Every structure is written in structure tokens, then in C-alpha cells.
């Protein structure tokens, strides 16, 4: 047997009257009101998740991405051939001197003097450079690579961990050829300040920060650009190997190859300073797109809004360039275009010598731009999934609203059928008055509402007399 849905209705009988409980219809109407509010909220969410870009938005976003891609090609390029890189190098030198002055340095314009002062102020035990010490023979440490191979010189969370560990244990940890190497009693003259564990932890953290800043532009003995601290993107190749070794997970050939690639890039100047230079065109792209969005919406706001209705809140709501799907879609287009231009140029230049040169490719590839585009893609996918789920929810709410409307309509029909107190007075009419015609009319209406067959309804006094005398209707 096919299963059918059943609706139970609360029917009450009182003083010759049939009626539904008053709360049934009231509850249904309350539920309908709540559903309408939910539908309005869901529609508002869908509007927020749906981008409203026109062709000009897409054209301007793509143009911004292409322009910033050209800036990356001609003004960033690769280490050693970067006009913007030279600017960032100079900026970091000035910031190092500013920091040294805050710490008590009395020098003037000598960057090496400021670096030497900071190295003395923030002493650490893991600054072996490999020149003239055992480290150069044991695992190939040199002034050109010791900032990269030394885990405590890496600007990552694992770098902070090993810096504190090395300072507490007077040791050094290095990554070389896929191995984690520890050097005990690294510096016989090192002593970590502090009287208890919390104070020692604070001093170790301050030493790590201060020493990283001193190494931003290379060591105090650097005669040229110097080897700064590694880029966080490259330093993670060290972190992966260190974590695997500590967890007793075998280090595979891919890990070693990535670490060797990162080391070659670092030795050619791909450090934290150059990574900052790469961020400049990406940042410009971000700002330009958001400005384009705001300016276009601001013009539209003043064109379509009456002067007397101007307000800062409504204006900001119309052109705010941060938390809406439209500007995020434009940013995805802009950063995607930037990456296409950058990857195209990088690929061509990596084939100039004939065979594909992976180091040349990675040196010119704007990792910041790739990462920013990845964030935009993740946001688009997440937004698309949520939009689809919201549309499904809206469809469910609309179906539920239809069911509730049908239910309310049914209640009203049934209420009309059984709400018949004024019809049941025909008995009193027979007993107390002579208005037989009106009484018969009420009885006929009542019988029709009760679905009595037409040939069975007694429509006149003659029909009643005939029926009680044994006649047939």
C-alpha cells in the first residue's frame, strides 16, 4: 500500500457548533511570517555572494593586471637586475640604521657599523659563517649560505623555535644535503641573559628578532650587497626537512631537490629584500583595482541619488571596496592577468639559453603574485560553494512556503464548511417562529455544505411532511 501523508486537525464541538482550534490558523500564519523573513534574508545573502561586474569592470581589472605585470617584468625582474630591488635594498639599510639608533647606536651613515653594533647587542650562538671554522669542512657552510642553512636564521615559526633552543643549549642547527646537523657548545663565550625561564625566553626572543634585523642587509663584513635573511617561501624547504627528521619520516629526493633549488636561488640574491620588491607590483595591482571599483561606484552614486538624500553611510555602502563579491571578482581577474603576463615572460626568458633553466624560471617568477592569485581563487571557490548552498536553501524555503500557504488555504476552507452556528438555528426557527421559508433555506444550505446528495435534501415543508408520512424524497 502506498504511504500517504496525514495531517491531524484539532476539531472541537461546542453548543451545536463545529470549529477548529483558534490557534491552528494563527500558528500557521506565524510560521508563514517567519518563512518570509528567512526568504528575505536568504535573498540578501545571495545578492551579497553574487558579483555584479559589467564588461568595463572586467576590462579595467584585466588592464590593471597587465600593467602591473609589465612593472614586474621591467622593474622587478630577478635579483641583481632589479631597479625596484635596489630601492628596497636601500630602504632596508635605512631601517636597520633606524633600529640601531633606537638601541643606542651613535653612528651616522655606515650600515656596516650599525650591523656590527646590533650583532654585539643581540648575541647568539649559531652565527657560524664557515670561514675558517670547522663548519665549512663538515657541511659546506660559507658566508654565502650560512643564513639559509642555519635554521635559526630563517624568519619562520620553526626558525624561532630553533633560535630559542640553540640559545638555551648553546648549540647550532643546520640543514645541509637533506640532513639536520647539530653543533654542540657552538660558542664558548655565549651566555643567555635572564634569571628565570620567562625572562630567558623573552631575552631569547629579543635576540632572535634583533639578530634577524641586523642580518637583513647581510653581515657586518659584507663588501657588496650582502646575503640577507632567506625569504619565508624558500625557508619552508628547510622546515619541511627538519620536521620530517624530527618525526622520523624519511626525507625523499623531492624534498632534497626543492631544498637545493631554494639554496641556489638564495645564493643568487633571492632573499627577504627581493621578496619585498616582488610584492610592490602586486600591491599596486590590489590598490588600483579597489580604486577603480570605488571611483566608478562613487560616480554612479552621485549620478543616481538626489542631493537631498546624500549621506556618508549610503555613499560608503555604495562604493566600499572591501567586503563585496564584485570587487573580489575584479581582483581575481586582475591578479590572474598579472600571473599570466609574469609566467609568460618568465617561461620565455628561461628558454633563452636553449634548454629550460628552472633556476632562472624560479628567480623571475613572482611568488607573491602567485600566492595572491591563489588566495583569490580559493575565495571564489568558497564563495561559489556557499552561493550554491544558499540557492538550495532558498528553493527549500520557497517550497515550504508553498506548503504552508496551501495548508492555510485548506484551514480557511474547512473553517468555512464547519463554521455553521448561524445555520443550526433553523430548529429554533421552527419552534419559535413562523418563518418556515427562512428555516428551510438554512437547512438546505447546511445540507449542501455537508455534501448531502441533492435528491436527498428536503427543500420545503411539503417534502418534510411527505418524508415523515412515509413518502420517499
N, C-alpha and C positions, 0 to 999 in steps of 0.2 A: 504494500500500500504506500502511496506517495505521501510523504510527510508534509503537512501544511502548517503554516504559521497561524497561531491563535492569539487573539487579543482579548483579554478579560476586562470587562467594563463593570464598574461599580453601580449597580442599579438599585434604587431604593423605592419603596412603596409607602405612601403616606396619605391618608384621608382620600381614598379613591383616586390618587394621582400617582403616576409612574414618572420617575425622573432620574437623571444621572446626578451623582455627587457633584456639587458645585466646583470642587477642587480639580476635577478631571480636566475640564476645559481650561481652567486657569493655569494648571501646571503645564499643559501643552503650549499655551501661548507664551509662558515664561521661557520654556525651552526654545521656542522659536526665536524669541528676542535674543537669547544667548547665542544661538547659532548664527544669527545675522551679525552680531558683534564679532564672532570668531571669523566669519567670512570676510568682513571688512578688514580685520587685522591681517588675515592671510593675503588678501589682495594688496594691502600696503607692503607686506614683506616681498611679494612677487615684484612689485614696482621697484623696490629698492635693489633687488637682485638682478633686475633686467637692465642691461646697458641701453642707453638712448643716444647712440652715436649716429651722426649723419655722415655723408661722404666727405664733407670738408674736415670733420674731426679726424677721420682716418687719414686723409691726405696730409694734414698738418702734423699728426703724430708720426707718420712714416717719414716725413721730411725732416723732422727734428732728429729722429734716429739716424737717418742717413748723414745729416750734417755733423752730428757728434761722432759718427763712425769715421768721417774724414778727419776730424780733430784727432781721434785716436791714431789714425794711420800716420799723419804727418807731424803731429806734435808730441805724441807719446812714443810710438814705435817700440823699440827694445832698449834695454839698458846700454848706456854708453852712446846712444844716438837719439837721445830724447830731450828736446827743448823744455818740455814740462818737467821731465825728470831732473834737469839741472835746477829748475826753480824749487822743486820740492826738497832737493838736497840742501840748498841754501836755507830754506825755511827751517829744516830740522837742525841745521847748525846754529841758527839764531835761537831756537827753542832750547837747545842744550845749554847755551851760554846764559839764557834767562834762568833756567833751572839752577845752574851752578851759582849764579848770583843770589838766588833765594837761599841757597845752602851756605852762603858765606864766602863765595869766591870773590876776590878783589881784582881779577884781571880785567883786560879791556876787550881786545878783538881776537885773541888767539884761541881758536877752537880746540887745538890740541892741549893747551894749558887748562881749559875748562874741563876737558875729558879726563886729564890726569888728576885734577882736583877731585872730581866725582869718583874716580876709581879708588882714591885714597879714603874718601868719606864712606863709601859703600863697599867695603872689602868683602870678598867672597873667596872660597877655597877652590873653585872649579874653573879658574881662568887660565888653565894651561894652554899655551899657544903652540906648542910643539917645536918651537925654535930653540934648539939647544937642550931640550929636556927629553926624558925617556919616552914621553908620549908620541913623539914623532917617529920613533923606531917601532913602538909597539903596535900602533894602529893608525899610522899615517896622518897624525894631527899636524896641522900647519896654521900659520897666521891667516891663511886664506879660507880655511874651512872650519876652524875651531868653534866659531859662533854657531855654525849649523850643526856640527856633530855633538856639541855639548848640549845635553837635554835641558839643563837649567838656563841656557841662553835662549830657549825657544819661548816666544810670547803666547803660550797656551796654558791651560789648566794643569796639564801634566808637567809642563816646564816649571810652574810654580811649585808643584809637589816635589820635584827632584831638587829644586833650589833649596827648599826648606830642609829636605832630607840631607842634602850634601852639607849644609851649614851646621846641622845638628851633629853629623857624624864625621865632619871634616873629610869629605870624600868628593869624588867627581864621577859622573856617569856620562858615557859617550855611546853613540851609535856609529858603528863602522862595519861595513861589509855584512850588514844584516845581523850583527851581533850587538848585545848590550854589554859594555865593558865598564867595570867599576874600578876606580883607582882610590885605594885607601890611604889615609894620612896624606892627603893631597897637598896640604900647605901647613908646614910645621909651625908657622907663626900666626895662623888664623885663630881667632877666638870670638865666639858669638856672644854679644853683649846681652845682658838681661839677668835678673836674679831668680826668676821662676819661669815656668813653662809659658804662661801667657805673654810675659814680656819678651821672652826669647822668640816666640812666634811672631810678635809684632816687629821685632828687630830684623828677623829673617825676611819677612815680607817687605819691609822698607829697603833692605839691602838688594832684594831681587828687583824691585821697581827702579831704585836709583842706579843700579848697575846696568839694567837694560837701557835706561835713558842715556847713560854715558857711552854705550856702545851703538847708539843709533847711527852715528856717522863714522863708525869704525873705532879702532883702539887709539890710544894716545900716540902710538908710534907710527900711525898711518901717514904715508907721504903723498898719497893721491886721494882718490875718492874714499877709499877705505871699505872694509867689509862690515856692513851694518848688521843688525839682527835679522834673522830669517823672516820671511813672510809667513803669517799663520797658515796659509794654504799649503805652503811647502813643508812647514814644520810638522804637520799632521802625519807625513810619511814616516818621521821618526817615532811619533807617538804610537802609531799602529804597531810597529816592530817591538817597541818597549812593552806595550800592553800584552802582545802575544807571548813574548818571552816570559813575562811575569806570570801569565796564566798557563804556561807550559803548552802553548799552542804552536805547532811548527810554523816557522817563517817560510813562506813559499817564494818561488822565483819571481812572481809578480810583485810581491812586496819589496823585494830587493831591487828589482828593475825600477819601480817607482821612486824608491829612495835614492838610487843612483841618478835618475833623471833630475830629481829635485836638487841634489847636490851640485850637478853640472850647471843648472840654472842659477843657483845661488852664487857659484864661483864666477859666473859671468855678470853678476850685478843685480840679479833679481831678488832684492831684499825688501824690507818693510817700506823703505823710502820709495822705491819704484812702484810697489803695490799701491801706495798712496797716489802717485802720479796717474796710475791707471784708473783710479776712482774719479778723477776730475771730469772726464767727458761723460761718464755715467751719471754723475751728479748733475752736470749741466743738462743732460737729456731729461732727467727727472724734473728739474725745476722748470724747464721750458715747456714741457707738456702740461704741467699743472697750471702754469701761467696762461697758456693758450686756452685751456678749458675755462679758467676763471674769467678771462677777458671777454671771451665770446658770450658766456652766460650773463656777465655783467651788462654788456651792451644790450642783450635781449631783455634783461630785466628793466632797464630804463626805457626801452622802446615800447614794452607791452604794459607797463604799470603806470597808472595815473599818478601825477606828482603828489597829490594829497594822501596817497597810500604808501608813500616811501617810508621804509623803516629799516634800520640796520639789521634786525633779526631776519626779516624776509629777504633782504638783499644777500646776507650771508648764506641763508638756506639755498638761494638760487645759484650761487657761484662758488660755494665751498668746495675746494678741490682735493678732499682727502678721503671721505668715507662714503663714496658712491660708486656704483658699478660702472658708470660711464667713463670716469677718469681712469679707473683701473683698467678698463679695456683699452683705452688710448695708450696707457703706459705699456701694456703688453705688446701692442703694435710697435710702439717706439723702440722699446728695448729689443724686440725681435728683429726689427730692421737694423738696429745697431750691431747686433750679433752677426747678422748675415753679411754686412759690409766688412766687419772685422775678420770673420772667418774666411771670407773670400780673399781678402788681401793677405792674410796670414798663410793660407794654403798656397797661393801663387808664389810668395816670397820663399816658402820652404822648399820649392822645387827649382829655384833659380840655379842652384849648383848642379842640377841634374837629378840625382836621386833625392827622395824625400828626406828632409832633415828634421827629425822630431824635436830636437833641442831648439832649433830656430823657430819651429812652429809654436812651441810652448812659450818661448821668450816673448813672442809678439802677440800671443793670444791674450785678450783682455779677460782675465779670470773674474774680475769684479763684475764686468758686463754679463758674462755667462751666468754668474750666480744671481744677479738681479733679475735676469730674464727667467731663470728657474723659479724664483720666488713668485714672479707674475704668473707663470704657467700653473704653479701649484694653487695660487689664489683663484685662477679661472676654473680649474677643475673642481676645487672645493665649492666654489660658488655655483657651478653648473649642477653638481650633485644636490646641493641644498635647494636650488630652484626646482629641480625635478621632483624632489620630495615634497616641496611646498605645493606644487601643482597637483600632485596626487592627493595631498591633504585637502586642497580646495575642492577637488572633484568629490571626495568622500563627504565633505561638509554640505555641498550642494545637493547630493543625493539624500543625505539625512534631512535636509531642509524640506525637500520634496515629500519625503515620507511623513514628516511632521505636519506639513500643510494638508496632505491627504487625510491624515488622522484627525486634524481639527475639523476639516470639512465633513468627515464622517460623523464626528460627535455632534456637529450642528444639525445634520440631517436626522440623526436618531433622536436628538433632543426635541426636534420639531414634531417627529412622529409620536413620541410618548408624552410630550408636554400637553396634556389634554384635559386639565381640570375644568376649563370652561365648557368643554363638550359633554362631560359627565353630568352636568346639571339638568340634562333632559328628564331625569327621573323626578326631580323636584318640580319641573315644569308640568309634568303630567299630574302630579299630586296637588299642586297649589295654584295652578292657573289654567286658563283655557286656551293658552296659546299653543294649540296642538301642532300647528304648522311649523312653528319655530322649533318645537321639541323634535318633530320628525326630521327636520333638516339637520339638527345636531347629531341625531342618531345615525343618519345617513353618512355624514362627514366622518364620524367616528368609525363606522364600519369600513368605509373606504380606506381610512388610514391604517386600519388593522388588516387590510388586504382580504376582506370578505368578498367572495365572488359576487358579481353584480346581480346574478339571478337569485341570490340568497338574501339580498338586502330588503328589509321591509321599509318601503318608501312612503306609505300612507297609513291612515287609521284603518282603511278597508283591508289592507294587507295584513295588519295585525289581527283584526277580527277574524279574517279568514284563516289565519295561521292557528289561532287558539281554538277555533271551531273544528279543527281537523283538516282544513284545506291545505293544499300544497302551494308553495311560492315558486 
